[in-house]
Amino acid sequence: MAASQEMKAISNKWVFKTKTNFDGTKRYKARVVIRGYEQADYGETYAPVAKLGTFRMLIAITAIHR
């Protein structure tokens, strides 16, 4: 997308679910989802995922540099 084009934020909403465990206890889950009809280009979706090794490296660098 060119820098000269105007961009607007995509709206989202919270989805809440109640799940029941095998022992009968309830678990509450929540997640944020994008309203699909507002997302124009599905090829540009991005979901960052941090691995444990990356997190450890950042903590180590922070400790070294205080």
CHARMM internal coordinates of N, CA and C (Angstrom, degrees):
IC EDIT
DIST 1 N 1 CA 1.4388
DIST 1 CA 1 C 1.5176
ANGL 1 N 1 CA 1 C 108.30
DIST 1 C 2 N 1.2951
ANGL 1 CA 1 C 2 N 117.60
DIHE 1 N 1 CA 1 C 2 N 133.13
DIST 2 N 2 CA 1.4576
ANGL 1 C 2 N 2 CA 122.21
DIHE 1 CA 1 C 2 N 2 CA -178.04
DIST 2 CA 2 C 1.5208
ANGL 2 N 2 CA 2 C 110.42
DIHE 1 C 2 N 2 CA 2 C -71.31
DIST 2 C 3 N 1.3467
ANGL 2 CA 2 C 3 N 114.78
DIHE 2 N 2 CA 2 C 3 N 151.62
DIST 3 N 3 CA 1.4613
ANGL 2 C 3 N 3 CA 120.03
DIHE 2 CA 2 C 3 N 3 CA -178.10
DIST 3 CA 3 C 1.5214
ANGL 3 N 3 CA 3 C 111.94
DIHE 2 C 3 N 3 CA 3 C -68.83
DIST 3 C 4 N 1.3094
ANGL 3 CA 3 C 4 N 117.32
DIHE 3 N 3 CA 3 C 4 N -23.21
DIST 4 N 4 CA 1.4627
ANGL 3 C 4 N 4 CA 119.82
DIHE 3 CA 3 C 4 N 4 CA -177.11
DIST 4 CA 4 C 1.5312
ANGL 4 N 4 CA 4 C 112.27
DIHE 3 C 4 N 4 CA 4 C -78.40
DIST 4 C 5 N 1.3325
ANGL 4 CA 4 C 5 N 117.70
DIHE 4 N 4 CA 4 C 5 N -16.35
DIST 5 N 5 CA 1.4577
ANGL 4 C 5 N 5 CA 119.98
DIHE 4 CA 4 C 5 N 5 CA 179.58
DIST 5 CA 5 C 1.5210
ANGL 5 N 5 CA 5 C 110.07
DIHE 4 C 5 N 5 CA 5 C -77.23
DIST 5 C 6 N 1.3060
ANGL 5 CA 5 C 6 N 115.45
DIHE 5 N 5 CA 5 C 6 N 141.43
DIST 6 N 6 CA 1.4488
ANGL 5 C 6 N 6 CA 120.37
DIHE 5 CA 5 C 6 N 6 CA 179.33
DIST 6 CA 6 C 1.5239
ANGL 6 N 6 CA 6 C 109.66
DIHE 5 C 6 N 6 CA 6 C -79.85
DIST 6 C 7 N 1.3301
ANGL 6 CA 6 C 7 N 116.46
DIHE 6 N 6 CA 6 C 7 N 134.11
DIST 7 N 7 CA 1.4582
ANGL 6 C 7 N 7 CA 120.73
DIHE 6 CA 6 C 7 N 7 CA -179.52
DIST 7 CA 7 C 1.5191
ANGL 7 N 7 CA 7 C 109.22
DIHE 6 C 7 N 7 CA 7 C -118.90
DIST 7 C 8 N 1.3273
ANGL 7 CA 7 C 8 N 116.23
DIHE 7 N 7 CA 7 C 8 N 146.19
DIST 8 N 8 CA 1.4536
ANGL 7 C 8 N 8 CA 120.37
DIHE 7 CA 7 C 8 N 8 CA 177.47
DIST 8 CA 8 C 1.5280
ANGL 8 N 8 CA 8 C 109.03
DIHE 7 C 8 N 8 CA 8 C -125.35
DIST 8 C 9 N 1.3003
ANGL 8 CA 8 C 9 N 115.31
DIHE 8 N 8 CA 8 C 9 N 156.91
DIST 9 N 9 CA 1.4628
ANGL 8 C 9 N 9 CA 120.69
DIHE 8 CA 8 C 9 N 9 CA -178.50
DIST 9 CA 9 C 1.5255
ANGL 9 N 9 CA 9 C 110.43
DIHE 8 C 9 N 9 CA 9 C -71.40
DIST 9 C 10 N 1.3219
ANGL 9 CA 9 C 10 N 115.28
DIHE 9 N 9 CA 9 C 10 N 146.66
DIST 10 N 10 CA 1.4584
ANGL 9 C 10 N 10 CA 120.90
DIHE 9 CA 9 C 10 N 10 CA 177.54
DIST 10 CA 10 C 1.5265
ANGL 10 N 10 CA 10 C 107.27
DIHE 9 C 10 N 10 CA 10 C -88.57
DIST 10 C 11 N 1.3079
ANGL 10 CA 10 C 11 N 117.13
DIHE 10 N 10 CA 10 C 11 N 132.08
DIST 11 N 11 CA 1.4624
ANGL 10 C 11 N 11 CA 119.57
DIHE 10 CA 10 C 11 N 11 CA -179.96
DIST 11 CA 11 C 1.5278
ANGL 11 N 11 CA 11 C 110.09
DIHE 10 C 11 N 11 CA 11 C -75.61
DIST 11 C 12 N 1.3129
ANGL 11 CA 11 C 12 N 114.96
DIHE 11 N 11 CA 11 C 12 N 157.52
DIST 12 N 12 CA 1.4588
ANGL 11 C 12 N 12 CA 120.19
DIHE 11 CA 11 C 12 N 12 CA -179.01
DIST 12 CA 12 C 1.5146
ANGL 12 N 12 CA 12 C 108.81
DIHE 11 C 12 N 12 CA 12 C -140.38
DIST 12 C 13 N 1.3197
ANGL 12 CA 12 C 13 N 114.65
DIHE 12 N 12 CA 12 C 13 N 174.35
DIST 13 N 13 CA 1.4556
ANGL 12 C 13 N 13 CA 119.18
DIHE 12 CA 12 C 13 N 13 CA 176.81
DIST 13 CA 13 C 1.5233
ANGL 13 N 13 CA 13 C 108.91
DIHE 12 C 13 N 13 CA 13 C -149.46
DIST 13 C 14 N 1.3312
ANGL 13 CA 13 C 14 N 115.91
DIHE 13 N 13 CA 13 C 14 N 158.94
DIST 14 N 14 CA 1.4534
ANGL 13 C 14 N 14 CA 122.24
DIHE 13 CA 13 C 14 N 14 CA 177.47
DIST 14 CA 14 C 1.5164
ANGL 14 N 14 CA 14 C 109.12
DIHE 13 C 14 N 14 CA 14 C -90.90
DIST 14 C 15 N 1.3339
ANGL 14 CA 14 C 15 N 115.99
DIHE 14 N 14 CA 14 C 15 N 137.80
DIST 15 N 15 CA 1.4544
ANGL 14 C 15 N 15 CA 121.88
DIHE 14 CA 14 C 15 N 15 CA 175.42
DIST 15 CA 15 C 1.5274
ANGL 15 N 15 CA 15 C 106.83
DIHE 14 C 15 N 15 CA 15 C -117.06
DIST 15 C 16 N 1.3278
ANGL 15 CA 15 C 16 N 116.72
DIHE 15 N 15 CA 15 C 16 N 123.13
DIST 16 N 16 CA 1.4539
ANGL 15 C 16 N 16 CA 122.56
DIHE 15 CA 15 C 16 N 16 CA -178.19
DIST 16 CA 16 C 1.5308
ANGL 16 N 16 CA 16 C 109.59
DIHE 15 C 16 N 16 CA 16 C -109.74
DIST 16 C 17 N 1.3350
ANGL 16 CA 16 C 17 N 116.55
DIHE 16 N 16 CA 16 C 17 N 137.46
DIST 17 N 17 CA 1.4602
ANGL 16 C 17 N 17 CA 121.53
DIHE 16 CA 16 C 17 N 17 CA 177.49
DIST 17 CA 17 C 1.5197
ANGL 17 N 17 CA 17 C 109.24
DIHE 16 C 17 N 17 CA 17 C -135.50
DIST 17 C 18 N 1.3040
ANGL 17 CA 17 C 18 N 115.57
DIHE 17 N 17 CA 17 C 18 N 147.85
DIST 18 N 18 CA 1.4570
ANGL 17 C 18 N 18 CA 122.36
DIHE 17 CA 17 C 18 N 18 CA 173.53
DIST 18 CA 18 C 1.5162
ANGL 18 N 18 CA 18 C 107.27
DIHE 17 C 18 N 18 CA 18 C -113.48
DIST 18 C 19 N 1.3248
ANGL 18 CA 18 C 19 N 115.95
DIHE 18 N 18 CA 18 C 19 N 122.39
DIST 19 N 19 CA 1.4568
ANGL 18 C 19 N 19 CA 120.71
DIHE 18 CA 18 C 19 N 19 CA 179.40
DIST 19 CA 19 C 1.5233
ANGL 19 N 19 CA 19 C 108.73
DIHE 18 C 19 N 19 CA 19 C -114.28
DIST 19 C 20 N 1.3161
ANGL 19 CA 19 C 20 N 115.84
DIHE 19 N 19 CA 19 C 20 N 147.98
DIST 20 N 20 CA 1.4555
ANGL 19 C 20 N 20 CA 121.38
DIHE 19 CA 19 C 20 N 20 CA 178.88
DIST 20 CA 20 C 1.5247
ANGL 20 N 20 CA 20 C 108.91
DIHE 19 C 20 N 20 CA 20 C -108.47
DIST 20 C 21 N 1.3242
ANGL 20 CA 20 C 21 N 116.19
DIHE 20 N 20 CA 20 C 21 N 126.88
DIST 21 N 21 CA 1.4609
ANGL 20 C 21 N 21 CA 121.39
DIHE 20 CA 20 C 21 N 21 CA 177.79
DIST 21 CA 21 C 1.5239
ANGL 21 N 21 CA 21 C 109.45
DIHE 20 C 21 N 21 CA 21 C -76.72
DIST 21 C 22 N 1.3346
ANGL 21 CA 21 C 22 N 116.25
DIHE 21 N 21 CA 21 C 22 N 171.46
DIST 22 N 22 CA 1.4639
ANGL 21 C 22 N 22 CA 120.99
DIHE 21 CA 21 C 22 N 22 CA -179.24
DIST 22 CA 22 C 1.5238
ANGL 22 N 22 CA 22 C 112.34
DIHE 21 C 22 N 22 CA 22 C -63.35
DIST 22 C 23 N 1.3318
ANGL 22 CA 22 C 23 N 116.22
DIHE 22 N 22 CA 22 C 23 N -30.56
DIST 23 N 23 CA 1.4677
ANGL 22 C 23 N 23 CA 119.41
DIHE 22 CA 22 C 23 N 23 CA -178.86
DIST 23 CA 23 C 1.5264
ANGL 23 N 23 CA 23 C 112.75
DIHE 22 C 23 N 23 CA 23 C -85.64
DIST 23 C 24 N 1.3093
ANGL 23 CA 23 C 24 N 118.51
DIHE 23 N 23 CA 23 C 24 N 4.67
DIST 24 N 24 CA 1.4517
ANGL 23 C 24 N 24 CA 122.01
DIHE 23 CA 23 C 24 N 24 CA 176.33
DIST 24 CA 24 C 1.5180
ANGL 24 N 24 CA 24 C 115.00
DIHE 23 C 24 N 24 CA 24 C 94.54
DIST 24 C 25 N 1.3281
ANGL 24 CA 24 C 25 N 118.28
DIHE 24 N 24 CA 24 C 25 N -7.19
DIST 25 N 25 CA 1.4573
ANGL 24 C 25 N 25 CA 120.35
DIHE 24 CA 24 C 25 N 25 CA 178.50
DIST 25 CA 25 C 1.5223
ANGL 25 N 25 CA 25 C 109.86
DIHE 24 C 25 N 25 CA 25 C -76.46
DIST 25 C 26 N 1.3169
ANGL 25 CA 25 C 26 N 115.46
DIHE 25 N 25 CA 25 C 26 N 151.36
DIST 26 N 26 CA 1.4574
ANGL 25 C 26 N 26 CA 120.01
DIHE 25 CA 25 C 26 N 26 CA -178.99
DIST 26 CA 26 C 1.5230
ANGL 26 N 26 CA 26 C 110.20
DIHE 25 C 26 N 26 CA 26 C -98.21
DIST 26 C 27 N 1.3123
ANGL 26 CA 26 C 27 N 115.16
DIHE 26 N 26 CA 26 C 27 N 145.55
DIST 27 N 27 CA 1.4542
ANGL 26 C 27 N 27 CA 122.18
DIHE 26 CA 26 C 27 N 27 CA 177.98
DIST 27 CA 27 C 1.5208
ANGL 27 N 27 CA 27 C 107.03
DIHE 26 C 27 N 27 CA 27 C -126.77
DIST 27 C 28 N 1.3188
ANGL 27 CA 27 C 28 N 116.58
DIHE 27 N 27 CA 27 C 28 N 132.49
DIST 28 N 28 CA 1.4553
ANGL 27 C 28 N 28 CA 121.08
DIHE 27 CA 27 C 28 N 28 CA -178.66
DIST 28 CA 28 C 1.5187
ANGL 28 N 28 CA 28 C 109.29
DIHE 27 C 28 N 28 CA 28 C -105.18
DIST 28 C 29 N 1.3326
ANGL 28 CA 28 C 29 N 115.75
DIHE 28 N 28 CA 28 C 29 N 131.08
DIST 29 N 29 CA 1.4557
ANGL 28 C 29 N 29 CA 120.82
DIHE 28 CA 28 C 29 N 29 CA -178.50
DIST 29 CA 29 C 1.5210
ANGL 29 N 29 CA 29 C 108.95
DIHE 28 C 29 N 29 CA 29 C -124.40
DIST 29 C 30 N 1.3235
ANGL 29 CA 29 C 30 N 115.62
DIHE 29 N 29 CA 29 C 30 N 146.94
DIST 30 N 30 CA 1.4579
ANGL 29 C 30 N 30 CA 120.59
DIHE 29 CA 29 C 30 N 30 CA 177.58
DIST 30 CA 30 C 1.5179
ANGL 30 N 30 CA 30 C 108.34
DIHE 29 C 30 N 30 CA 30 C -141.47
DIST 30 C 31 N 1.3238
ANGL 30 CA 30 C 31 N 116.62
DIHE 30 N 30 CA 30 C 31 N 146.35
DIST 31 N 31 CA 1.4577
ANGL 30 C 31 N 31 CA 121.17
DIHE 30 CA 30 C 31 N 31 CA 176.47
DIST 31 CA 31 C 1.5230
ANGL 31 N 31 CA 31 C 109.33
DIHE 30 C 31 N 31 CA 31 C -150.60
DIST 31 C 32 N 1.3117
ANGL 31 CA 31 C 32 N 115.69
DIHE 31 N 31 CA 31 C 32 N 157.21
DIST 32 N 32 CA 1.4609
ANGL 31 C 32 N 32 CA 121.55
DIHE 31 CA 31 C 32 N 32 CA 178.31
DIST 32 CA 32 C 1.5144
ANGL 32 N 32 CA 32 C 107.69
DIHE 31 C 32 N 32 CA 32 C -101.25
DIST 32 C 33 N 1.3275
ANGL 32 CA 32 C 33 N 117.09
DIHE 32 N 32 CA 32 C 33 N 130.68
DIST 33 N 33 CA 1.4616
ANGL 32 C 33 N 33 CA 121.12
DIHE 32 CA 32 C 33 N 33 CA 178.73
DIST 33 CA 33 C 1.5260
ANGL 33 N 33 CA 33 C 109.31
DIHE 32 C 33 N 33 CA 33 C -125.37
DIST 33 C 34 N 1.3185
ANGL 33 CA 33 C 34 N 115.09
DIHE 33 N 33 CA 33 C 34 N 150.00
DIST 34 N 34 CA 1.4649
ANGL 33 C 34 N 34 CA 121.43
DIHE 33 CA 33 C 34 N 34 CA 176.69
DIST 34 CA 34 C 1.5101
ANGL 34 N 34 CA 34 C 108.13
DIHE 33 C 34 N 34 CA 34 C -84.81
DIST 34 C 35 N 1.2935
ANGL 34 CA 34 C 35 N 115.22
DIHE 34 N 34 CA 34 C 35 N 140.00
DIST 35 N 35 CA 1.4629
ANGL 34 C 35 N 35 CA 118.81
DIHE 34 CA 34 C 35 N 35 CA 175.77
DIST 35 CA 35 C 1.5227
ANGL 35 N 35 CA 35 C 107.59
DIHE 34 C 35 N 35 CA 35 C -72.55
DIST 35 C 36 N 1.3150
ANGL 35 CA 35 C 36 N 116.08
DIHE 35 N 35 CA 35 C 36 N 113.42
DIST 36 N 36 CA 1.4574
ANGL 35 C 36 N 36 CA 123.13
DIHE 35 CA 35 C 36 N 36 CA -169.60
DIST 36 CA 36 C 1.5082
ANGL 36 N 36 CA 36 C 116.01
DIHE 35 C 36 N 36 CA 36 C -58.36
DIST 36 C 37 N 1.3092
ANGL 36 CA 36 C 37 N 118.44
DIHE 36 N 36 CA 36 C 37 N -32.12
DIST 37 N 37 CA 1.4534
ANGL 36 C 37 N 37 CA 119.76
DIHE 36 CA 36 C 37 N 37 CA -176.84
DIST 37 CA 37 C 1.5222
ANGL 37 N 37 CA 37 C 112.15
DIHE 36 C 37 N 37 CA 37 C -72.06
DIST 37 C 38 N 1.3380
ANGL 37 CA 37 C 38 N 118.81
DIHE 37 N 37 CA 37 C 38 N -10.83
DIST 38 N 38 CA 1.4647
ANGL 37 C 38 N 38 CA 120.94
DIHE 37 CA 37 C 38 N 38 CA 179.47
DIST 38 CA 38 C 1.5158
ANGL 38 N 38 CA 38 C 112.51
DIHE 37 C 38 N 38 CA 38 C -98.06
DIST 38 C 39 N 1.3163
ANGL 38 CA 38 C 39 N 118.14
DIHE 38 N 38 CA 38 C 39 N -12.92
DIST 39 N 39 CA 1.4598
ANGL 38 C 39 N 39 CA 120.66
DIHE 38 CA 38 C 39 N 39 CA -178.88
DIST 39 CA 39 C 1.5142
ANGL 39 N 39 CA 39 C 108.58
DIHE 38 C 39 N 39 CA 39 C -85.73
DIST 39 C 40 N 1.3357
ANGL 39 CA 39 C 40 N 116.76
DIHE 39 N 39 CA 39 C 40 N 111.85
DIST 40 N 40 CA 1.4580
ANGL 39 C 40 N 40 CA 121.52
DIHE 39 CA 39 C 40 N 40 CA -172.48
DIST 40 CA 40 C 1.5262
ANGL 40 N 40 CA 40 C 112.71
DIHE 39 C 40 N 40 CA 40 C -82.42
DIST 40 C 41 N 1.3264
ANGL 40 CA 40 C 41 N 118.45
DIHE 40 N 40 CA 40 C 41 N -46.22
DIST 41 N 41 CA 1.4554
ANGL 40 C 41 N 41 CA 121.50
DIHE 40 CA 40 C 41 N 41 CA -173.61
DIST 41 CA 41 C 1.5283
ANGL 41 N 41 CA 41 C 109.41
DIHE 40 C 41 N 41 CA 41 C -114.32
DIST 41 C 42 N 1.3268
ANGL 41 CA 41 C 42 N 117.25
DIHE 41 N 41 CA 41 C 42 N 106.44
DIST 42 N 42 CA 1.4580
ANGL 41 C 42 N 42 CA 121.22
DIHE 41 CA 41 C 42 N 42 CA -177.39
DIST 42 CA 42 C 1.5188
ANGL 42 N 42 CA 42 C 112.64
DIHE 41 C 42 N 42 CA 42 C -75.66
DIST 42 C 43 N 1.3318
ANGL 42 CA 42 C 43 N 118.33
DIHE 42 N 42 CA 42 C 43 N -13.64
DIST 43 N 43 CA 1.4556
ANGL 42 C 43 N 43 CA 121.69
DIHE 42 CA 42 C 43 N 43 CA 179.67
DIST 43 CA 43 C 1.5103
ANGL 43 N 43 CA 43 C 113.22
DIHE 42 C 43 N 43 CA 43 C -75.91
DIST 43 C 44 N 1.3235
ANGL 43 CA 43 C 44 N 118.89
DIHE 43 N 43 CA 43 C 44 N -13.56
DIST 44 N 44 CA 1.4524
ANGL 43 C 44 N 44 CA 121.82
DIHE 43 CA 43 C 44 N 44 CA -175.89
DIST 44 CA 44 C 1.5279
ANGL 44 N 44 CA 44 C 113.19
DIHE 43 C 44 N 44 CA 44 C -106.71
DIST 44 C 45 N 1.3152
ANGL 44 CA 44 C 45 N 117.83
DIHE 44 N 44 CA 44 C 45 N 20.74
DIST 45 N 45 CA 1.4601
ANGL 44 C 45 N 45 CA 119.42
DIHE 44 CA 44 C 45 N 45 CA 178.06
DIST 45 CA 45 C 1.5216
ANGL 45 N 45 CA 45 C 108.99
DIHE 44 C 45 N 45 CA 45 C -76.12
DIST 45 C 46 N 1.3161
ANGL 45 CA 45 C 46 N 116.39
DIHE 45 N 45 CA 45 C 46 N 148.23
DIST 46 N 46 CA 1.4583
ANGL 45 C 46 N 46 CA 121.30
DIHE 45 CA 45 C 46 N 46 CA -176.70
DIST 46 CA 46 C 1.5157
ANGL 46 N 46 CA 46 C 108.85
DIHE 45 C 46 N 46 CA 46 C -146.16
DIST 46 C 47 N 1.2916
ANGL 46 CA 46 C 47 N 117.13
DIHE 46 N 46 CA 46 C 47 N 128.22
DIST 47 N 47 CA 1.4567
ANGL 46 C 47 N 47 CA 121.75
DIHE 46 CA 46 C 47 N 47 CA 177.34
DIST 47 CA 47 C 1.5238
ANGL 47 N 47 CA 47 C 108.51
DIHE 46 C 47 N 47 CA 47 C -127.73
DIST 47 C 48 N 1.3336
ANGL 47 CA 47 C 48 N 117.92
DIHE 47 N 47 CA 47 C 48 N 102.48
DIST 48 N 48 CA 1.4613
ANGL 47 C 48 N 48 CA 119.31
DIHE 47 CA 47 C 48 N 48 CA -178.59
DIST 48 CA 48 C 1.5298
ANGL 48 N 48 CA 48 C 111.39
DIHE 47 C 48 N 48 CA 48 C -70.01
DIST 48 C 49 N 1.3222
ANGL 48 CA 48 C 49 N 114.82
DIHE 48 N 48 CA 48 C 49 N 139.49
DIST 49 N 49 CA 1.4608
ANGL 48 C 49 N 49 CA 120.74
DIHE 48 CA 48 C 49 N 49 CA 178.50
DIST 49 CA 49 C 1.5186
ANGL 49 N 49 CA 49 C 107.33
DIHE 48 C 49 N 49 CA 49 C -130.23
DIST 49 C 50 N 1.3128
ANGL 49 CA 49 C 50 N 117.07
DIHE 49 N 49 CA 49 C 50 N 123.41
DIST 50 N 50 CA 1.4642
ANGL 49 C 50 N 50 CA 121.49
DIHE 49 CA 49 C 50 N 50 CA 179.43
DIST 50 CA 50 C 1.5220
ANGL 50 N 50 CA 50 C 109.27
DIHE 49 C 50 N 50 CA 50 C -96.51
DIST 50 C 51 N 1.3225
ANGL 50 CA 50 C 51 N 115.82
DIHE 50 N 50 CA 50 C 51 N 129.52
DIST 51 N 51 CA 1.4565
ANGL 50 C 51 N 51 CA 120.93
DIHE 50 CA 50 C 51 N 51 CA 176.88
DIST 51 CA 51 C 1.5207
ANGL 51 N 51 CA 51 C 109.10
DIHE 50 C 51 N 51 CA 51 C -88.69
DIST 51 C 52 N 1.3158
ANGL 51 CA 51 C 52 N 116.63
DIHE 51 N 51 CA 51 C 52 N 158.15
DIST 52 N 52 CA 1.4544
ANGL 51 C 52 N 52 CA 121.70
DIHE 51 CA 51 C 52 N 52 CA -178.13
DIST 52 CA 52 C 1.5300
ANGL 52 N 52 CA 52 C 111.04
DIHE 51 C 52 N 52 CA 52 C -60.44
DIST 52 C 53 N 1.3187
ANGL 52 CA 52 C 53 N 117.46
DIHE 52 N 52 CA 52 C 53 N -38.07
DIST 53 N 53 CA 1.4650
ANGL 52 C 53 N 53 CA 120.86
DIHE 52 CA 52 C 53 N 53 CA 179.09
DIST 53 CA 53 C 1.5218
ANGL 53 N 53 CA 53 C 112.39
DIHE 52 C 53 N 53 CA 53 C -62.55
DIST 53 C 54 N 1.3196
ANGL 53 CA 53 C 54 N 117.01
DIHE 53 N 53 CA 53 C 54 N -38.86
DIST 54 N 54 CA 1.4574
ANGL 53 C 54 N 54 CA 121.49
DIHE 53 CA 53 C 54 N 54 CA 178.16
DIST 54 CA 54 C 1.5239
ANGL 54 N 54 CA 54 C 110.15
DIHE 53 C 54 N 54 CA 54 C -65.73
DIST 54 C 55 N 1.3207
ANGL 54 CA 54 C 55 N 116.76
DIHE 54 N 54 CA 54 C 55 N -43.02
DIST 55 N 55 CA 1.4555
ANGL 54 C 55 N 55 CA 121.07
DIHE 54 CA 54 C 55 N 55 CA 179.17
DIST 55 CA 55 C 1.5337
ANGL 55 N 55 CA 55 C 110.83
DIHE 54 C 55 N 55 CA 55 C -62.88
DIST 55 C 56 N 1.3270
ANGL 55 CA 55 C 56 N 116.85
DIHE 55 N 55 CA 55 C 56 N -42.72
DIST 56 N 56 CA 1.4653
ANGL 55 C 56 N 56 CA 120.79
DIHE 55 CA 55 C 56 N 56 CA 178.59
DIST 56 CA 56 C 1.5174
ANGL 56 N 56 CA 56 C 111.31
DIHE 55 C 56 N 56 CA 56 C -62.46
DIST 56 C 57 N 1.3386
ANGL 56 CA 56 C 57 N 116.56
DIHE 56 N 56 CA 56 C 57 N -40.44
DIST 57 N 57 CA 1.4607
ANGL 56 C 57 N 57 CA 120.70
DIHE 56 CA 56 C 57 N 57 CA 179.80
DIST 57 CA 57 C 1.5325
ANGL 57 N 57 CA 57 C 110.52
DIHE 56 C 57 N 57 CA 57 C -63.28
DIST 57 C 58 N 1.3313
ANGL 57 CA 57 C 58 N 117.06
DIHE 57 N 57 CA 57 C 58 N -43.42
DIST 58 N 58 CA 1.4636
ANGL 57 C 58 N 58 CA 120.43
DIHE 57 CA 57 C 58 N 58 CA 179.38
DIST 58 CA 58 C 1.5257
ANGL 58 N 58 CA 58 C 111.43
DIHE 57 C 58 N 58 CA 58 C -63.73
DIST 58 C 59 N 1.3190
ANGL 58 CA 58 C 59 N 117.29
DIHE 58 N 58 CA 58 C 59 N -39.60
DIST 59 N 59 CA 1.4664
ANGL 58 C 59 N 59 CA 121.01
DIHE 58 CA 58 C 59 N 59 CA 177.59
DIST 59 CA 59 C 1.5299
ANGL 59 N 59 CA 59 C 109.85
DIHE 58 C 59 N 59 CA 59 C -64.77
DIST 59 C 60 N 1.3351
ANGL 59 CA 59 C 60 N 117.79
DIHE 59 N 59 CA 59 C 60 N -41.75
DIST 60 N 60 CA 1.4617
ANGL 59 C 60 N 60 CA 121.61
DIHE 59 CA 59 C 60 N 60 CA 179.86
DIST 60 CA 60 C 1.5229
ANGL 60 N 60 CA 60 C 111.11
DIHE 59 C 60 N 60 CA 60 C -64.03
DIST 60 C 61 N 1.3246
ANGL 60 CA 60 C 61 N 117.58
DIHE 60 N 60 CA 60 C 61 N -44.04
DIST 61 N 61 CA 1.4599
ANGL 60 C 61 N 61 CA 121.35
DIHE 60 CA 60 C 61 N 61 CA 178.89
DIST 61 CA 61 C 1.5267
ANGL 61 N 61 CA 61 C 110.44
DIHE 60 C 61 N 61 CA 61 C -63.58
DIST 61 C 62 N 1.3369
ANGL 61 CA 61 C 62 N 116.28
DIHE 61 N 61 CA 61 C 62 N -40.18
DIST 62 N 62 CA 1.4598
ANGL 61 C 62 N 62 CA 120.64
DIHE 61 CA 61 C 62 N 62 CA 177.94
DIST 62 CA 62 C 1.5296
ANGL 62 N 62 CA 62 C 110.35
DIHE 61 C 62 N 62 CA 62 C -63.05
DIST 62 C 63 N 1.3237
ANGL 62 CA 62 C 63 N 117.64
DIHE 62 N 62 CA 62 C 63 N -41.88
DIST 63 N 63 CA 1.4672
ANGL 62 C 63 N 63 CA 121.16
DIHE 62 CA 62 C 63 N 63 CA 179.51
DIST 63 CA 63 C 1.5145
ANGL 63 N 63 CA 63 C 112.03
DIHE 62 C 63 N 63 CA 63 C -65.31
DIST 63 C 64 N 1.3282
ANGL 63 CA 63 C 64 N 116.62
DIHE 63 N 63 CA 63 C 64 N -37.91
DIST 64 N 64 CA 1.4633
ANGL 63 C 64 N 64 CA 120.51
DIHE 63 CA 63 C 64 N 64 CA 179.80
DIST 64 CA 64 C 1.5299
ANGL 64 N 64 CA 64 C 111.01
DIHE 63 C 64 N 64 CA 64 C -66.06
DIST 64 C 65 N 1.3139
ANGL 64 CA 64 C 65 N 116.35
DIHE 64 N 64 CA 64 C 65 N -44.05
DIST 65 N 65 CA 1.4786
ANGL 64 C 65 N 65 CA 121.34
DIHE 64 CA 64 C 65 N 65 CA -176.53
DIST 65 CA 65 C 1.5271
ANGL 65 N 65 CA 65 C 113.43
DIHE 64 C 65 N 65 CA 65 C -91.02
DIST 65 C 66 N 1.3045
ANGL 65 CA 65 C 66 N 116.69
DIHE 65 N 65 CA 65 C 66 N -1.86
DIST 66 N 66 CA 1.4692
ANGL 65 C 66 N 66 CA 123.52
DIHE 65 CA 65 C 66 N 66 CA 179.63
DIST 66 CA 66 C 1.5096
ANGL 66 N 66 CA 66 C 110.44
DIHE 65 C 66 N 66 CA 66 C 53.29
END
COOR INIT
IC SEED 1 N 1 CA 1 C
IC BUILD
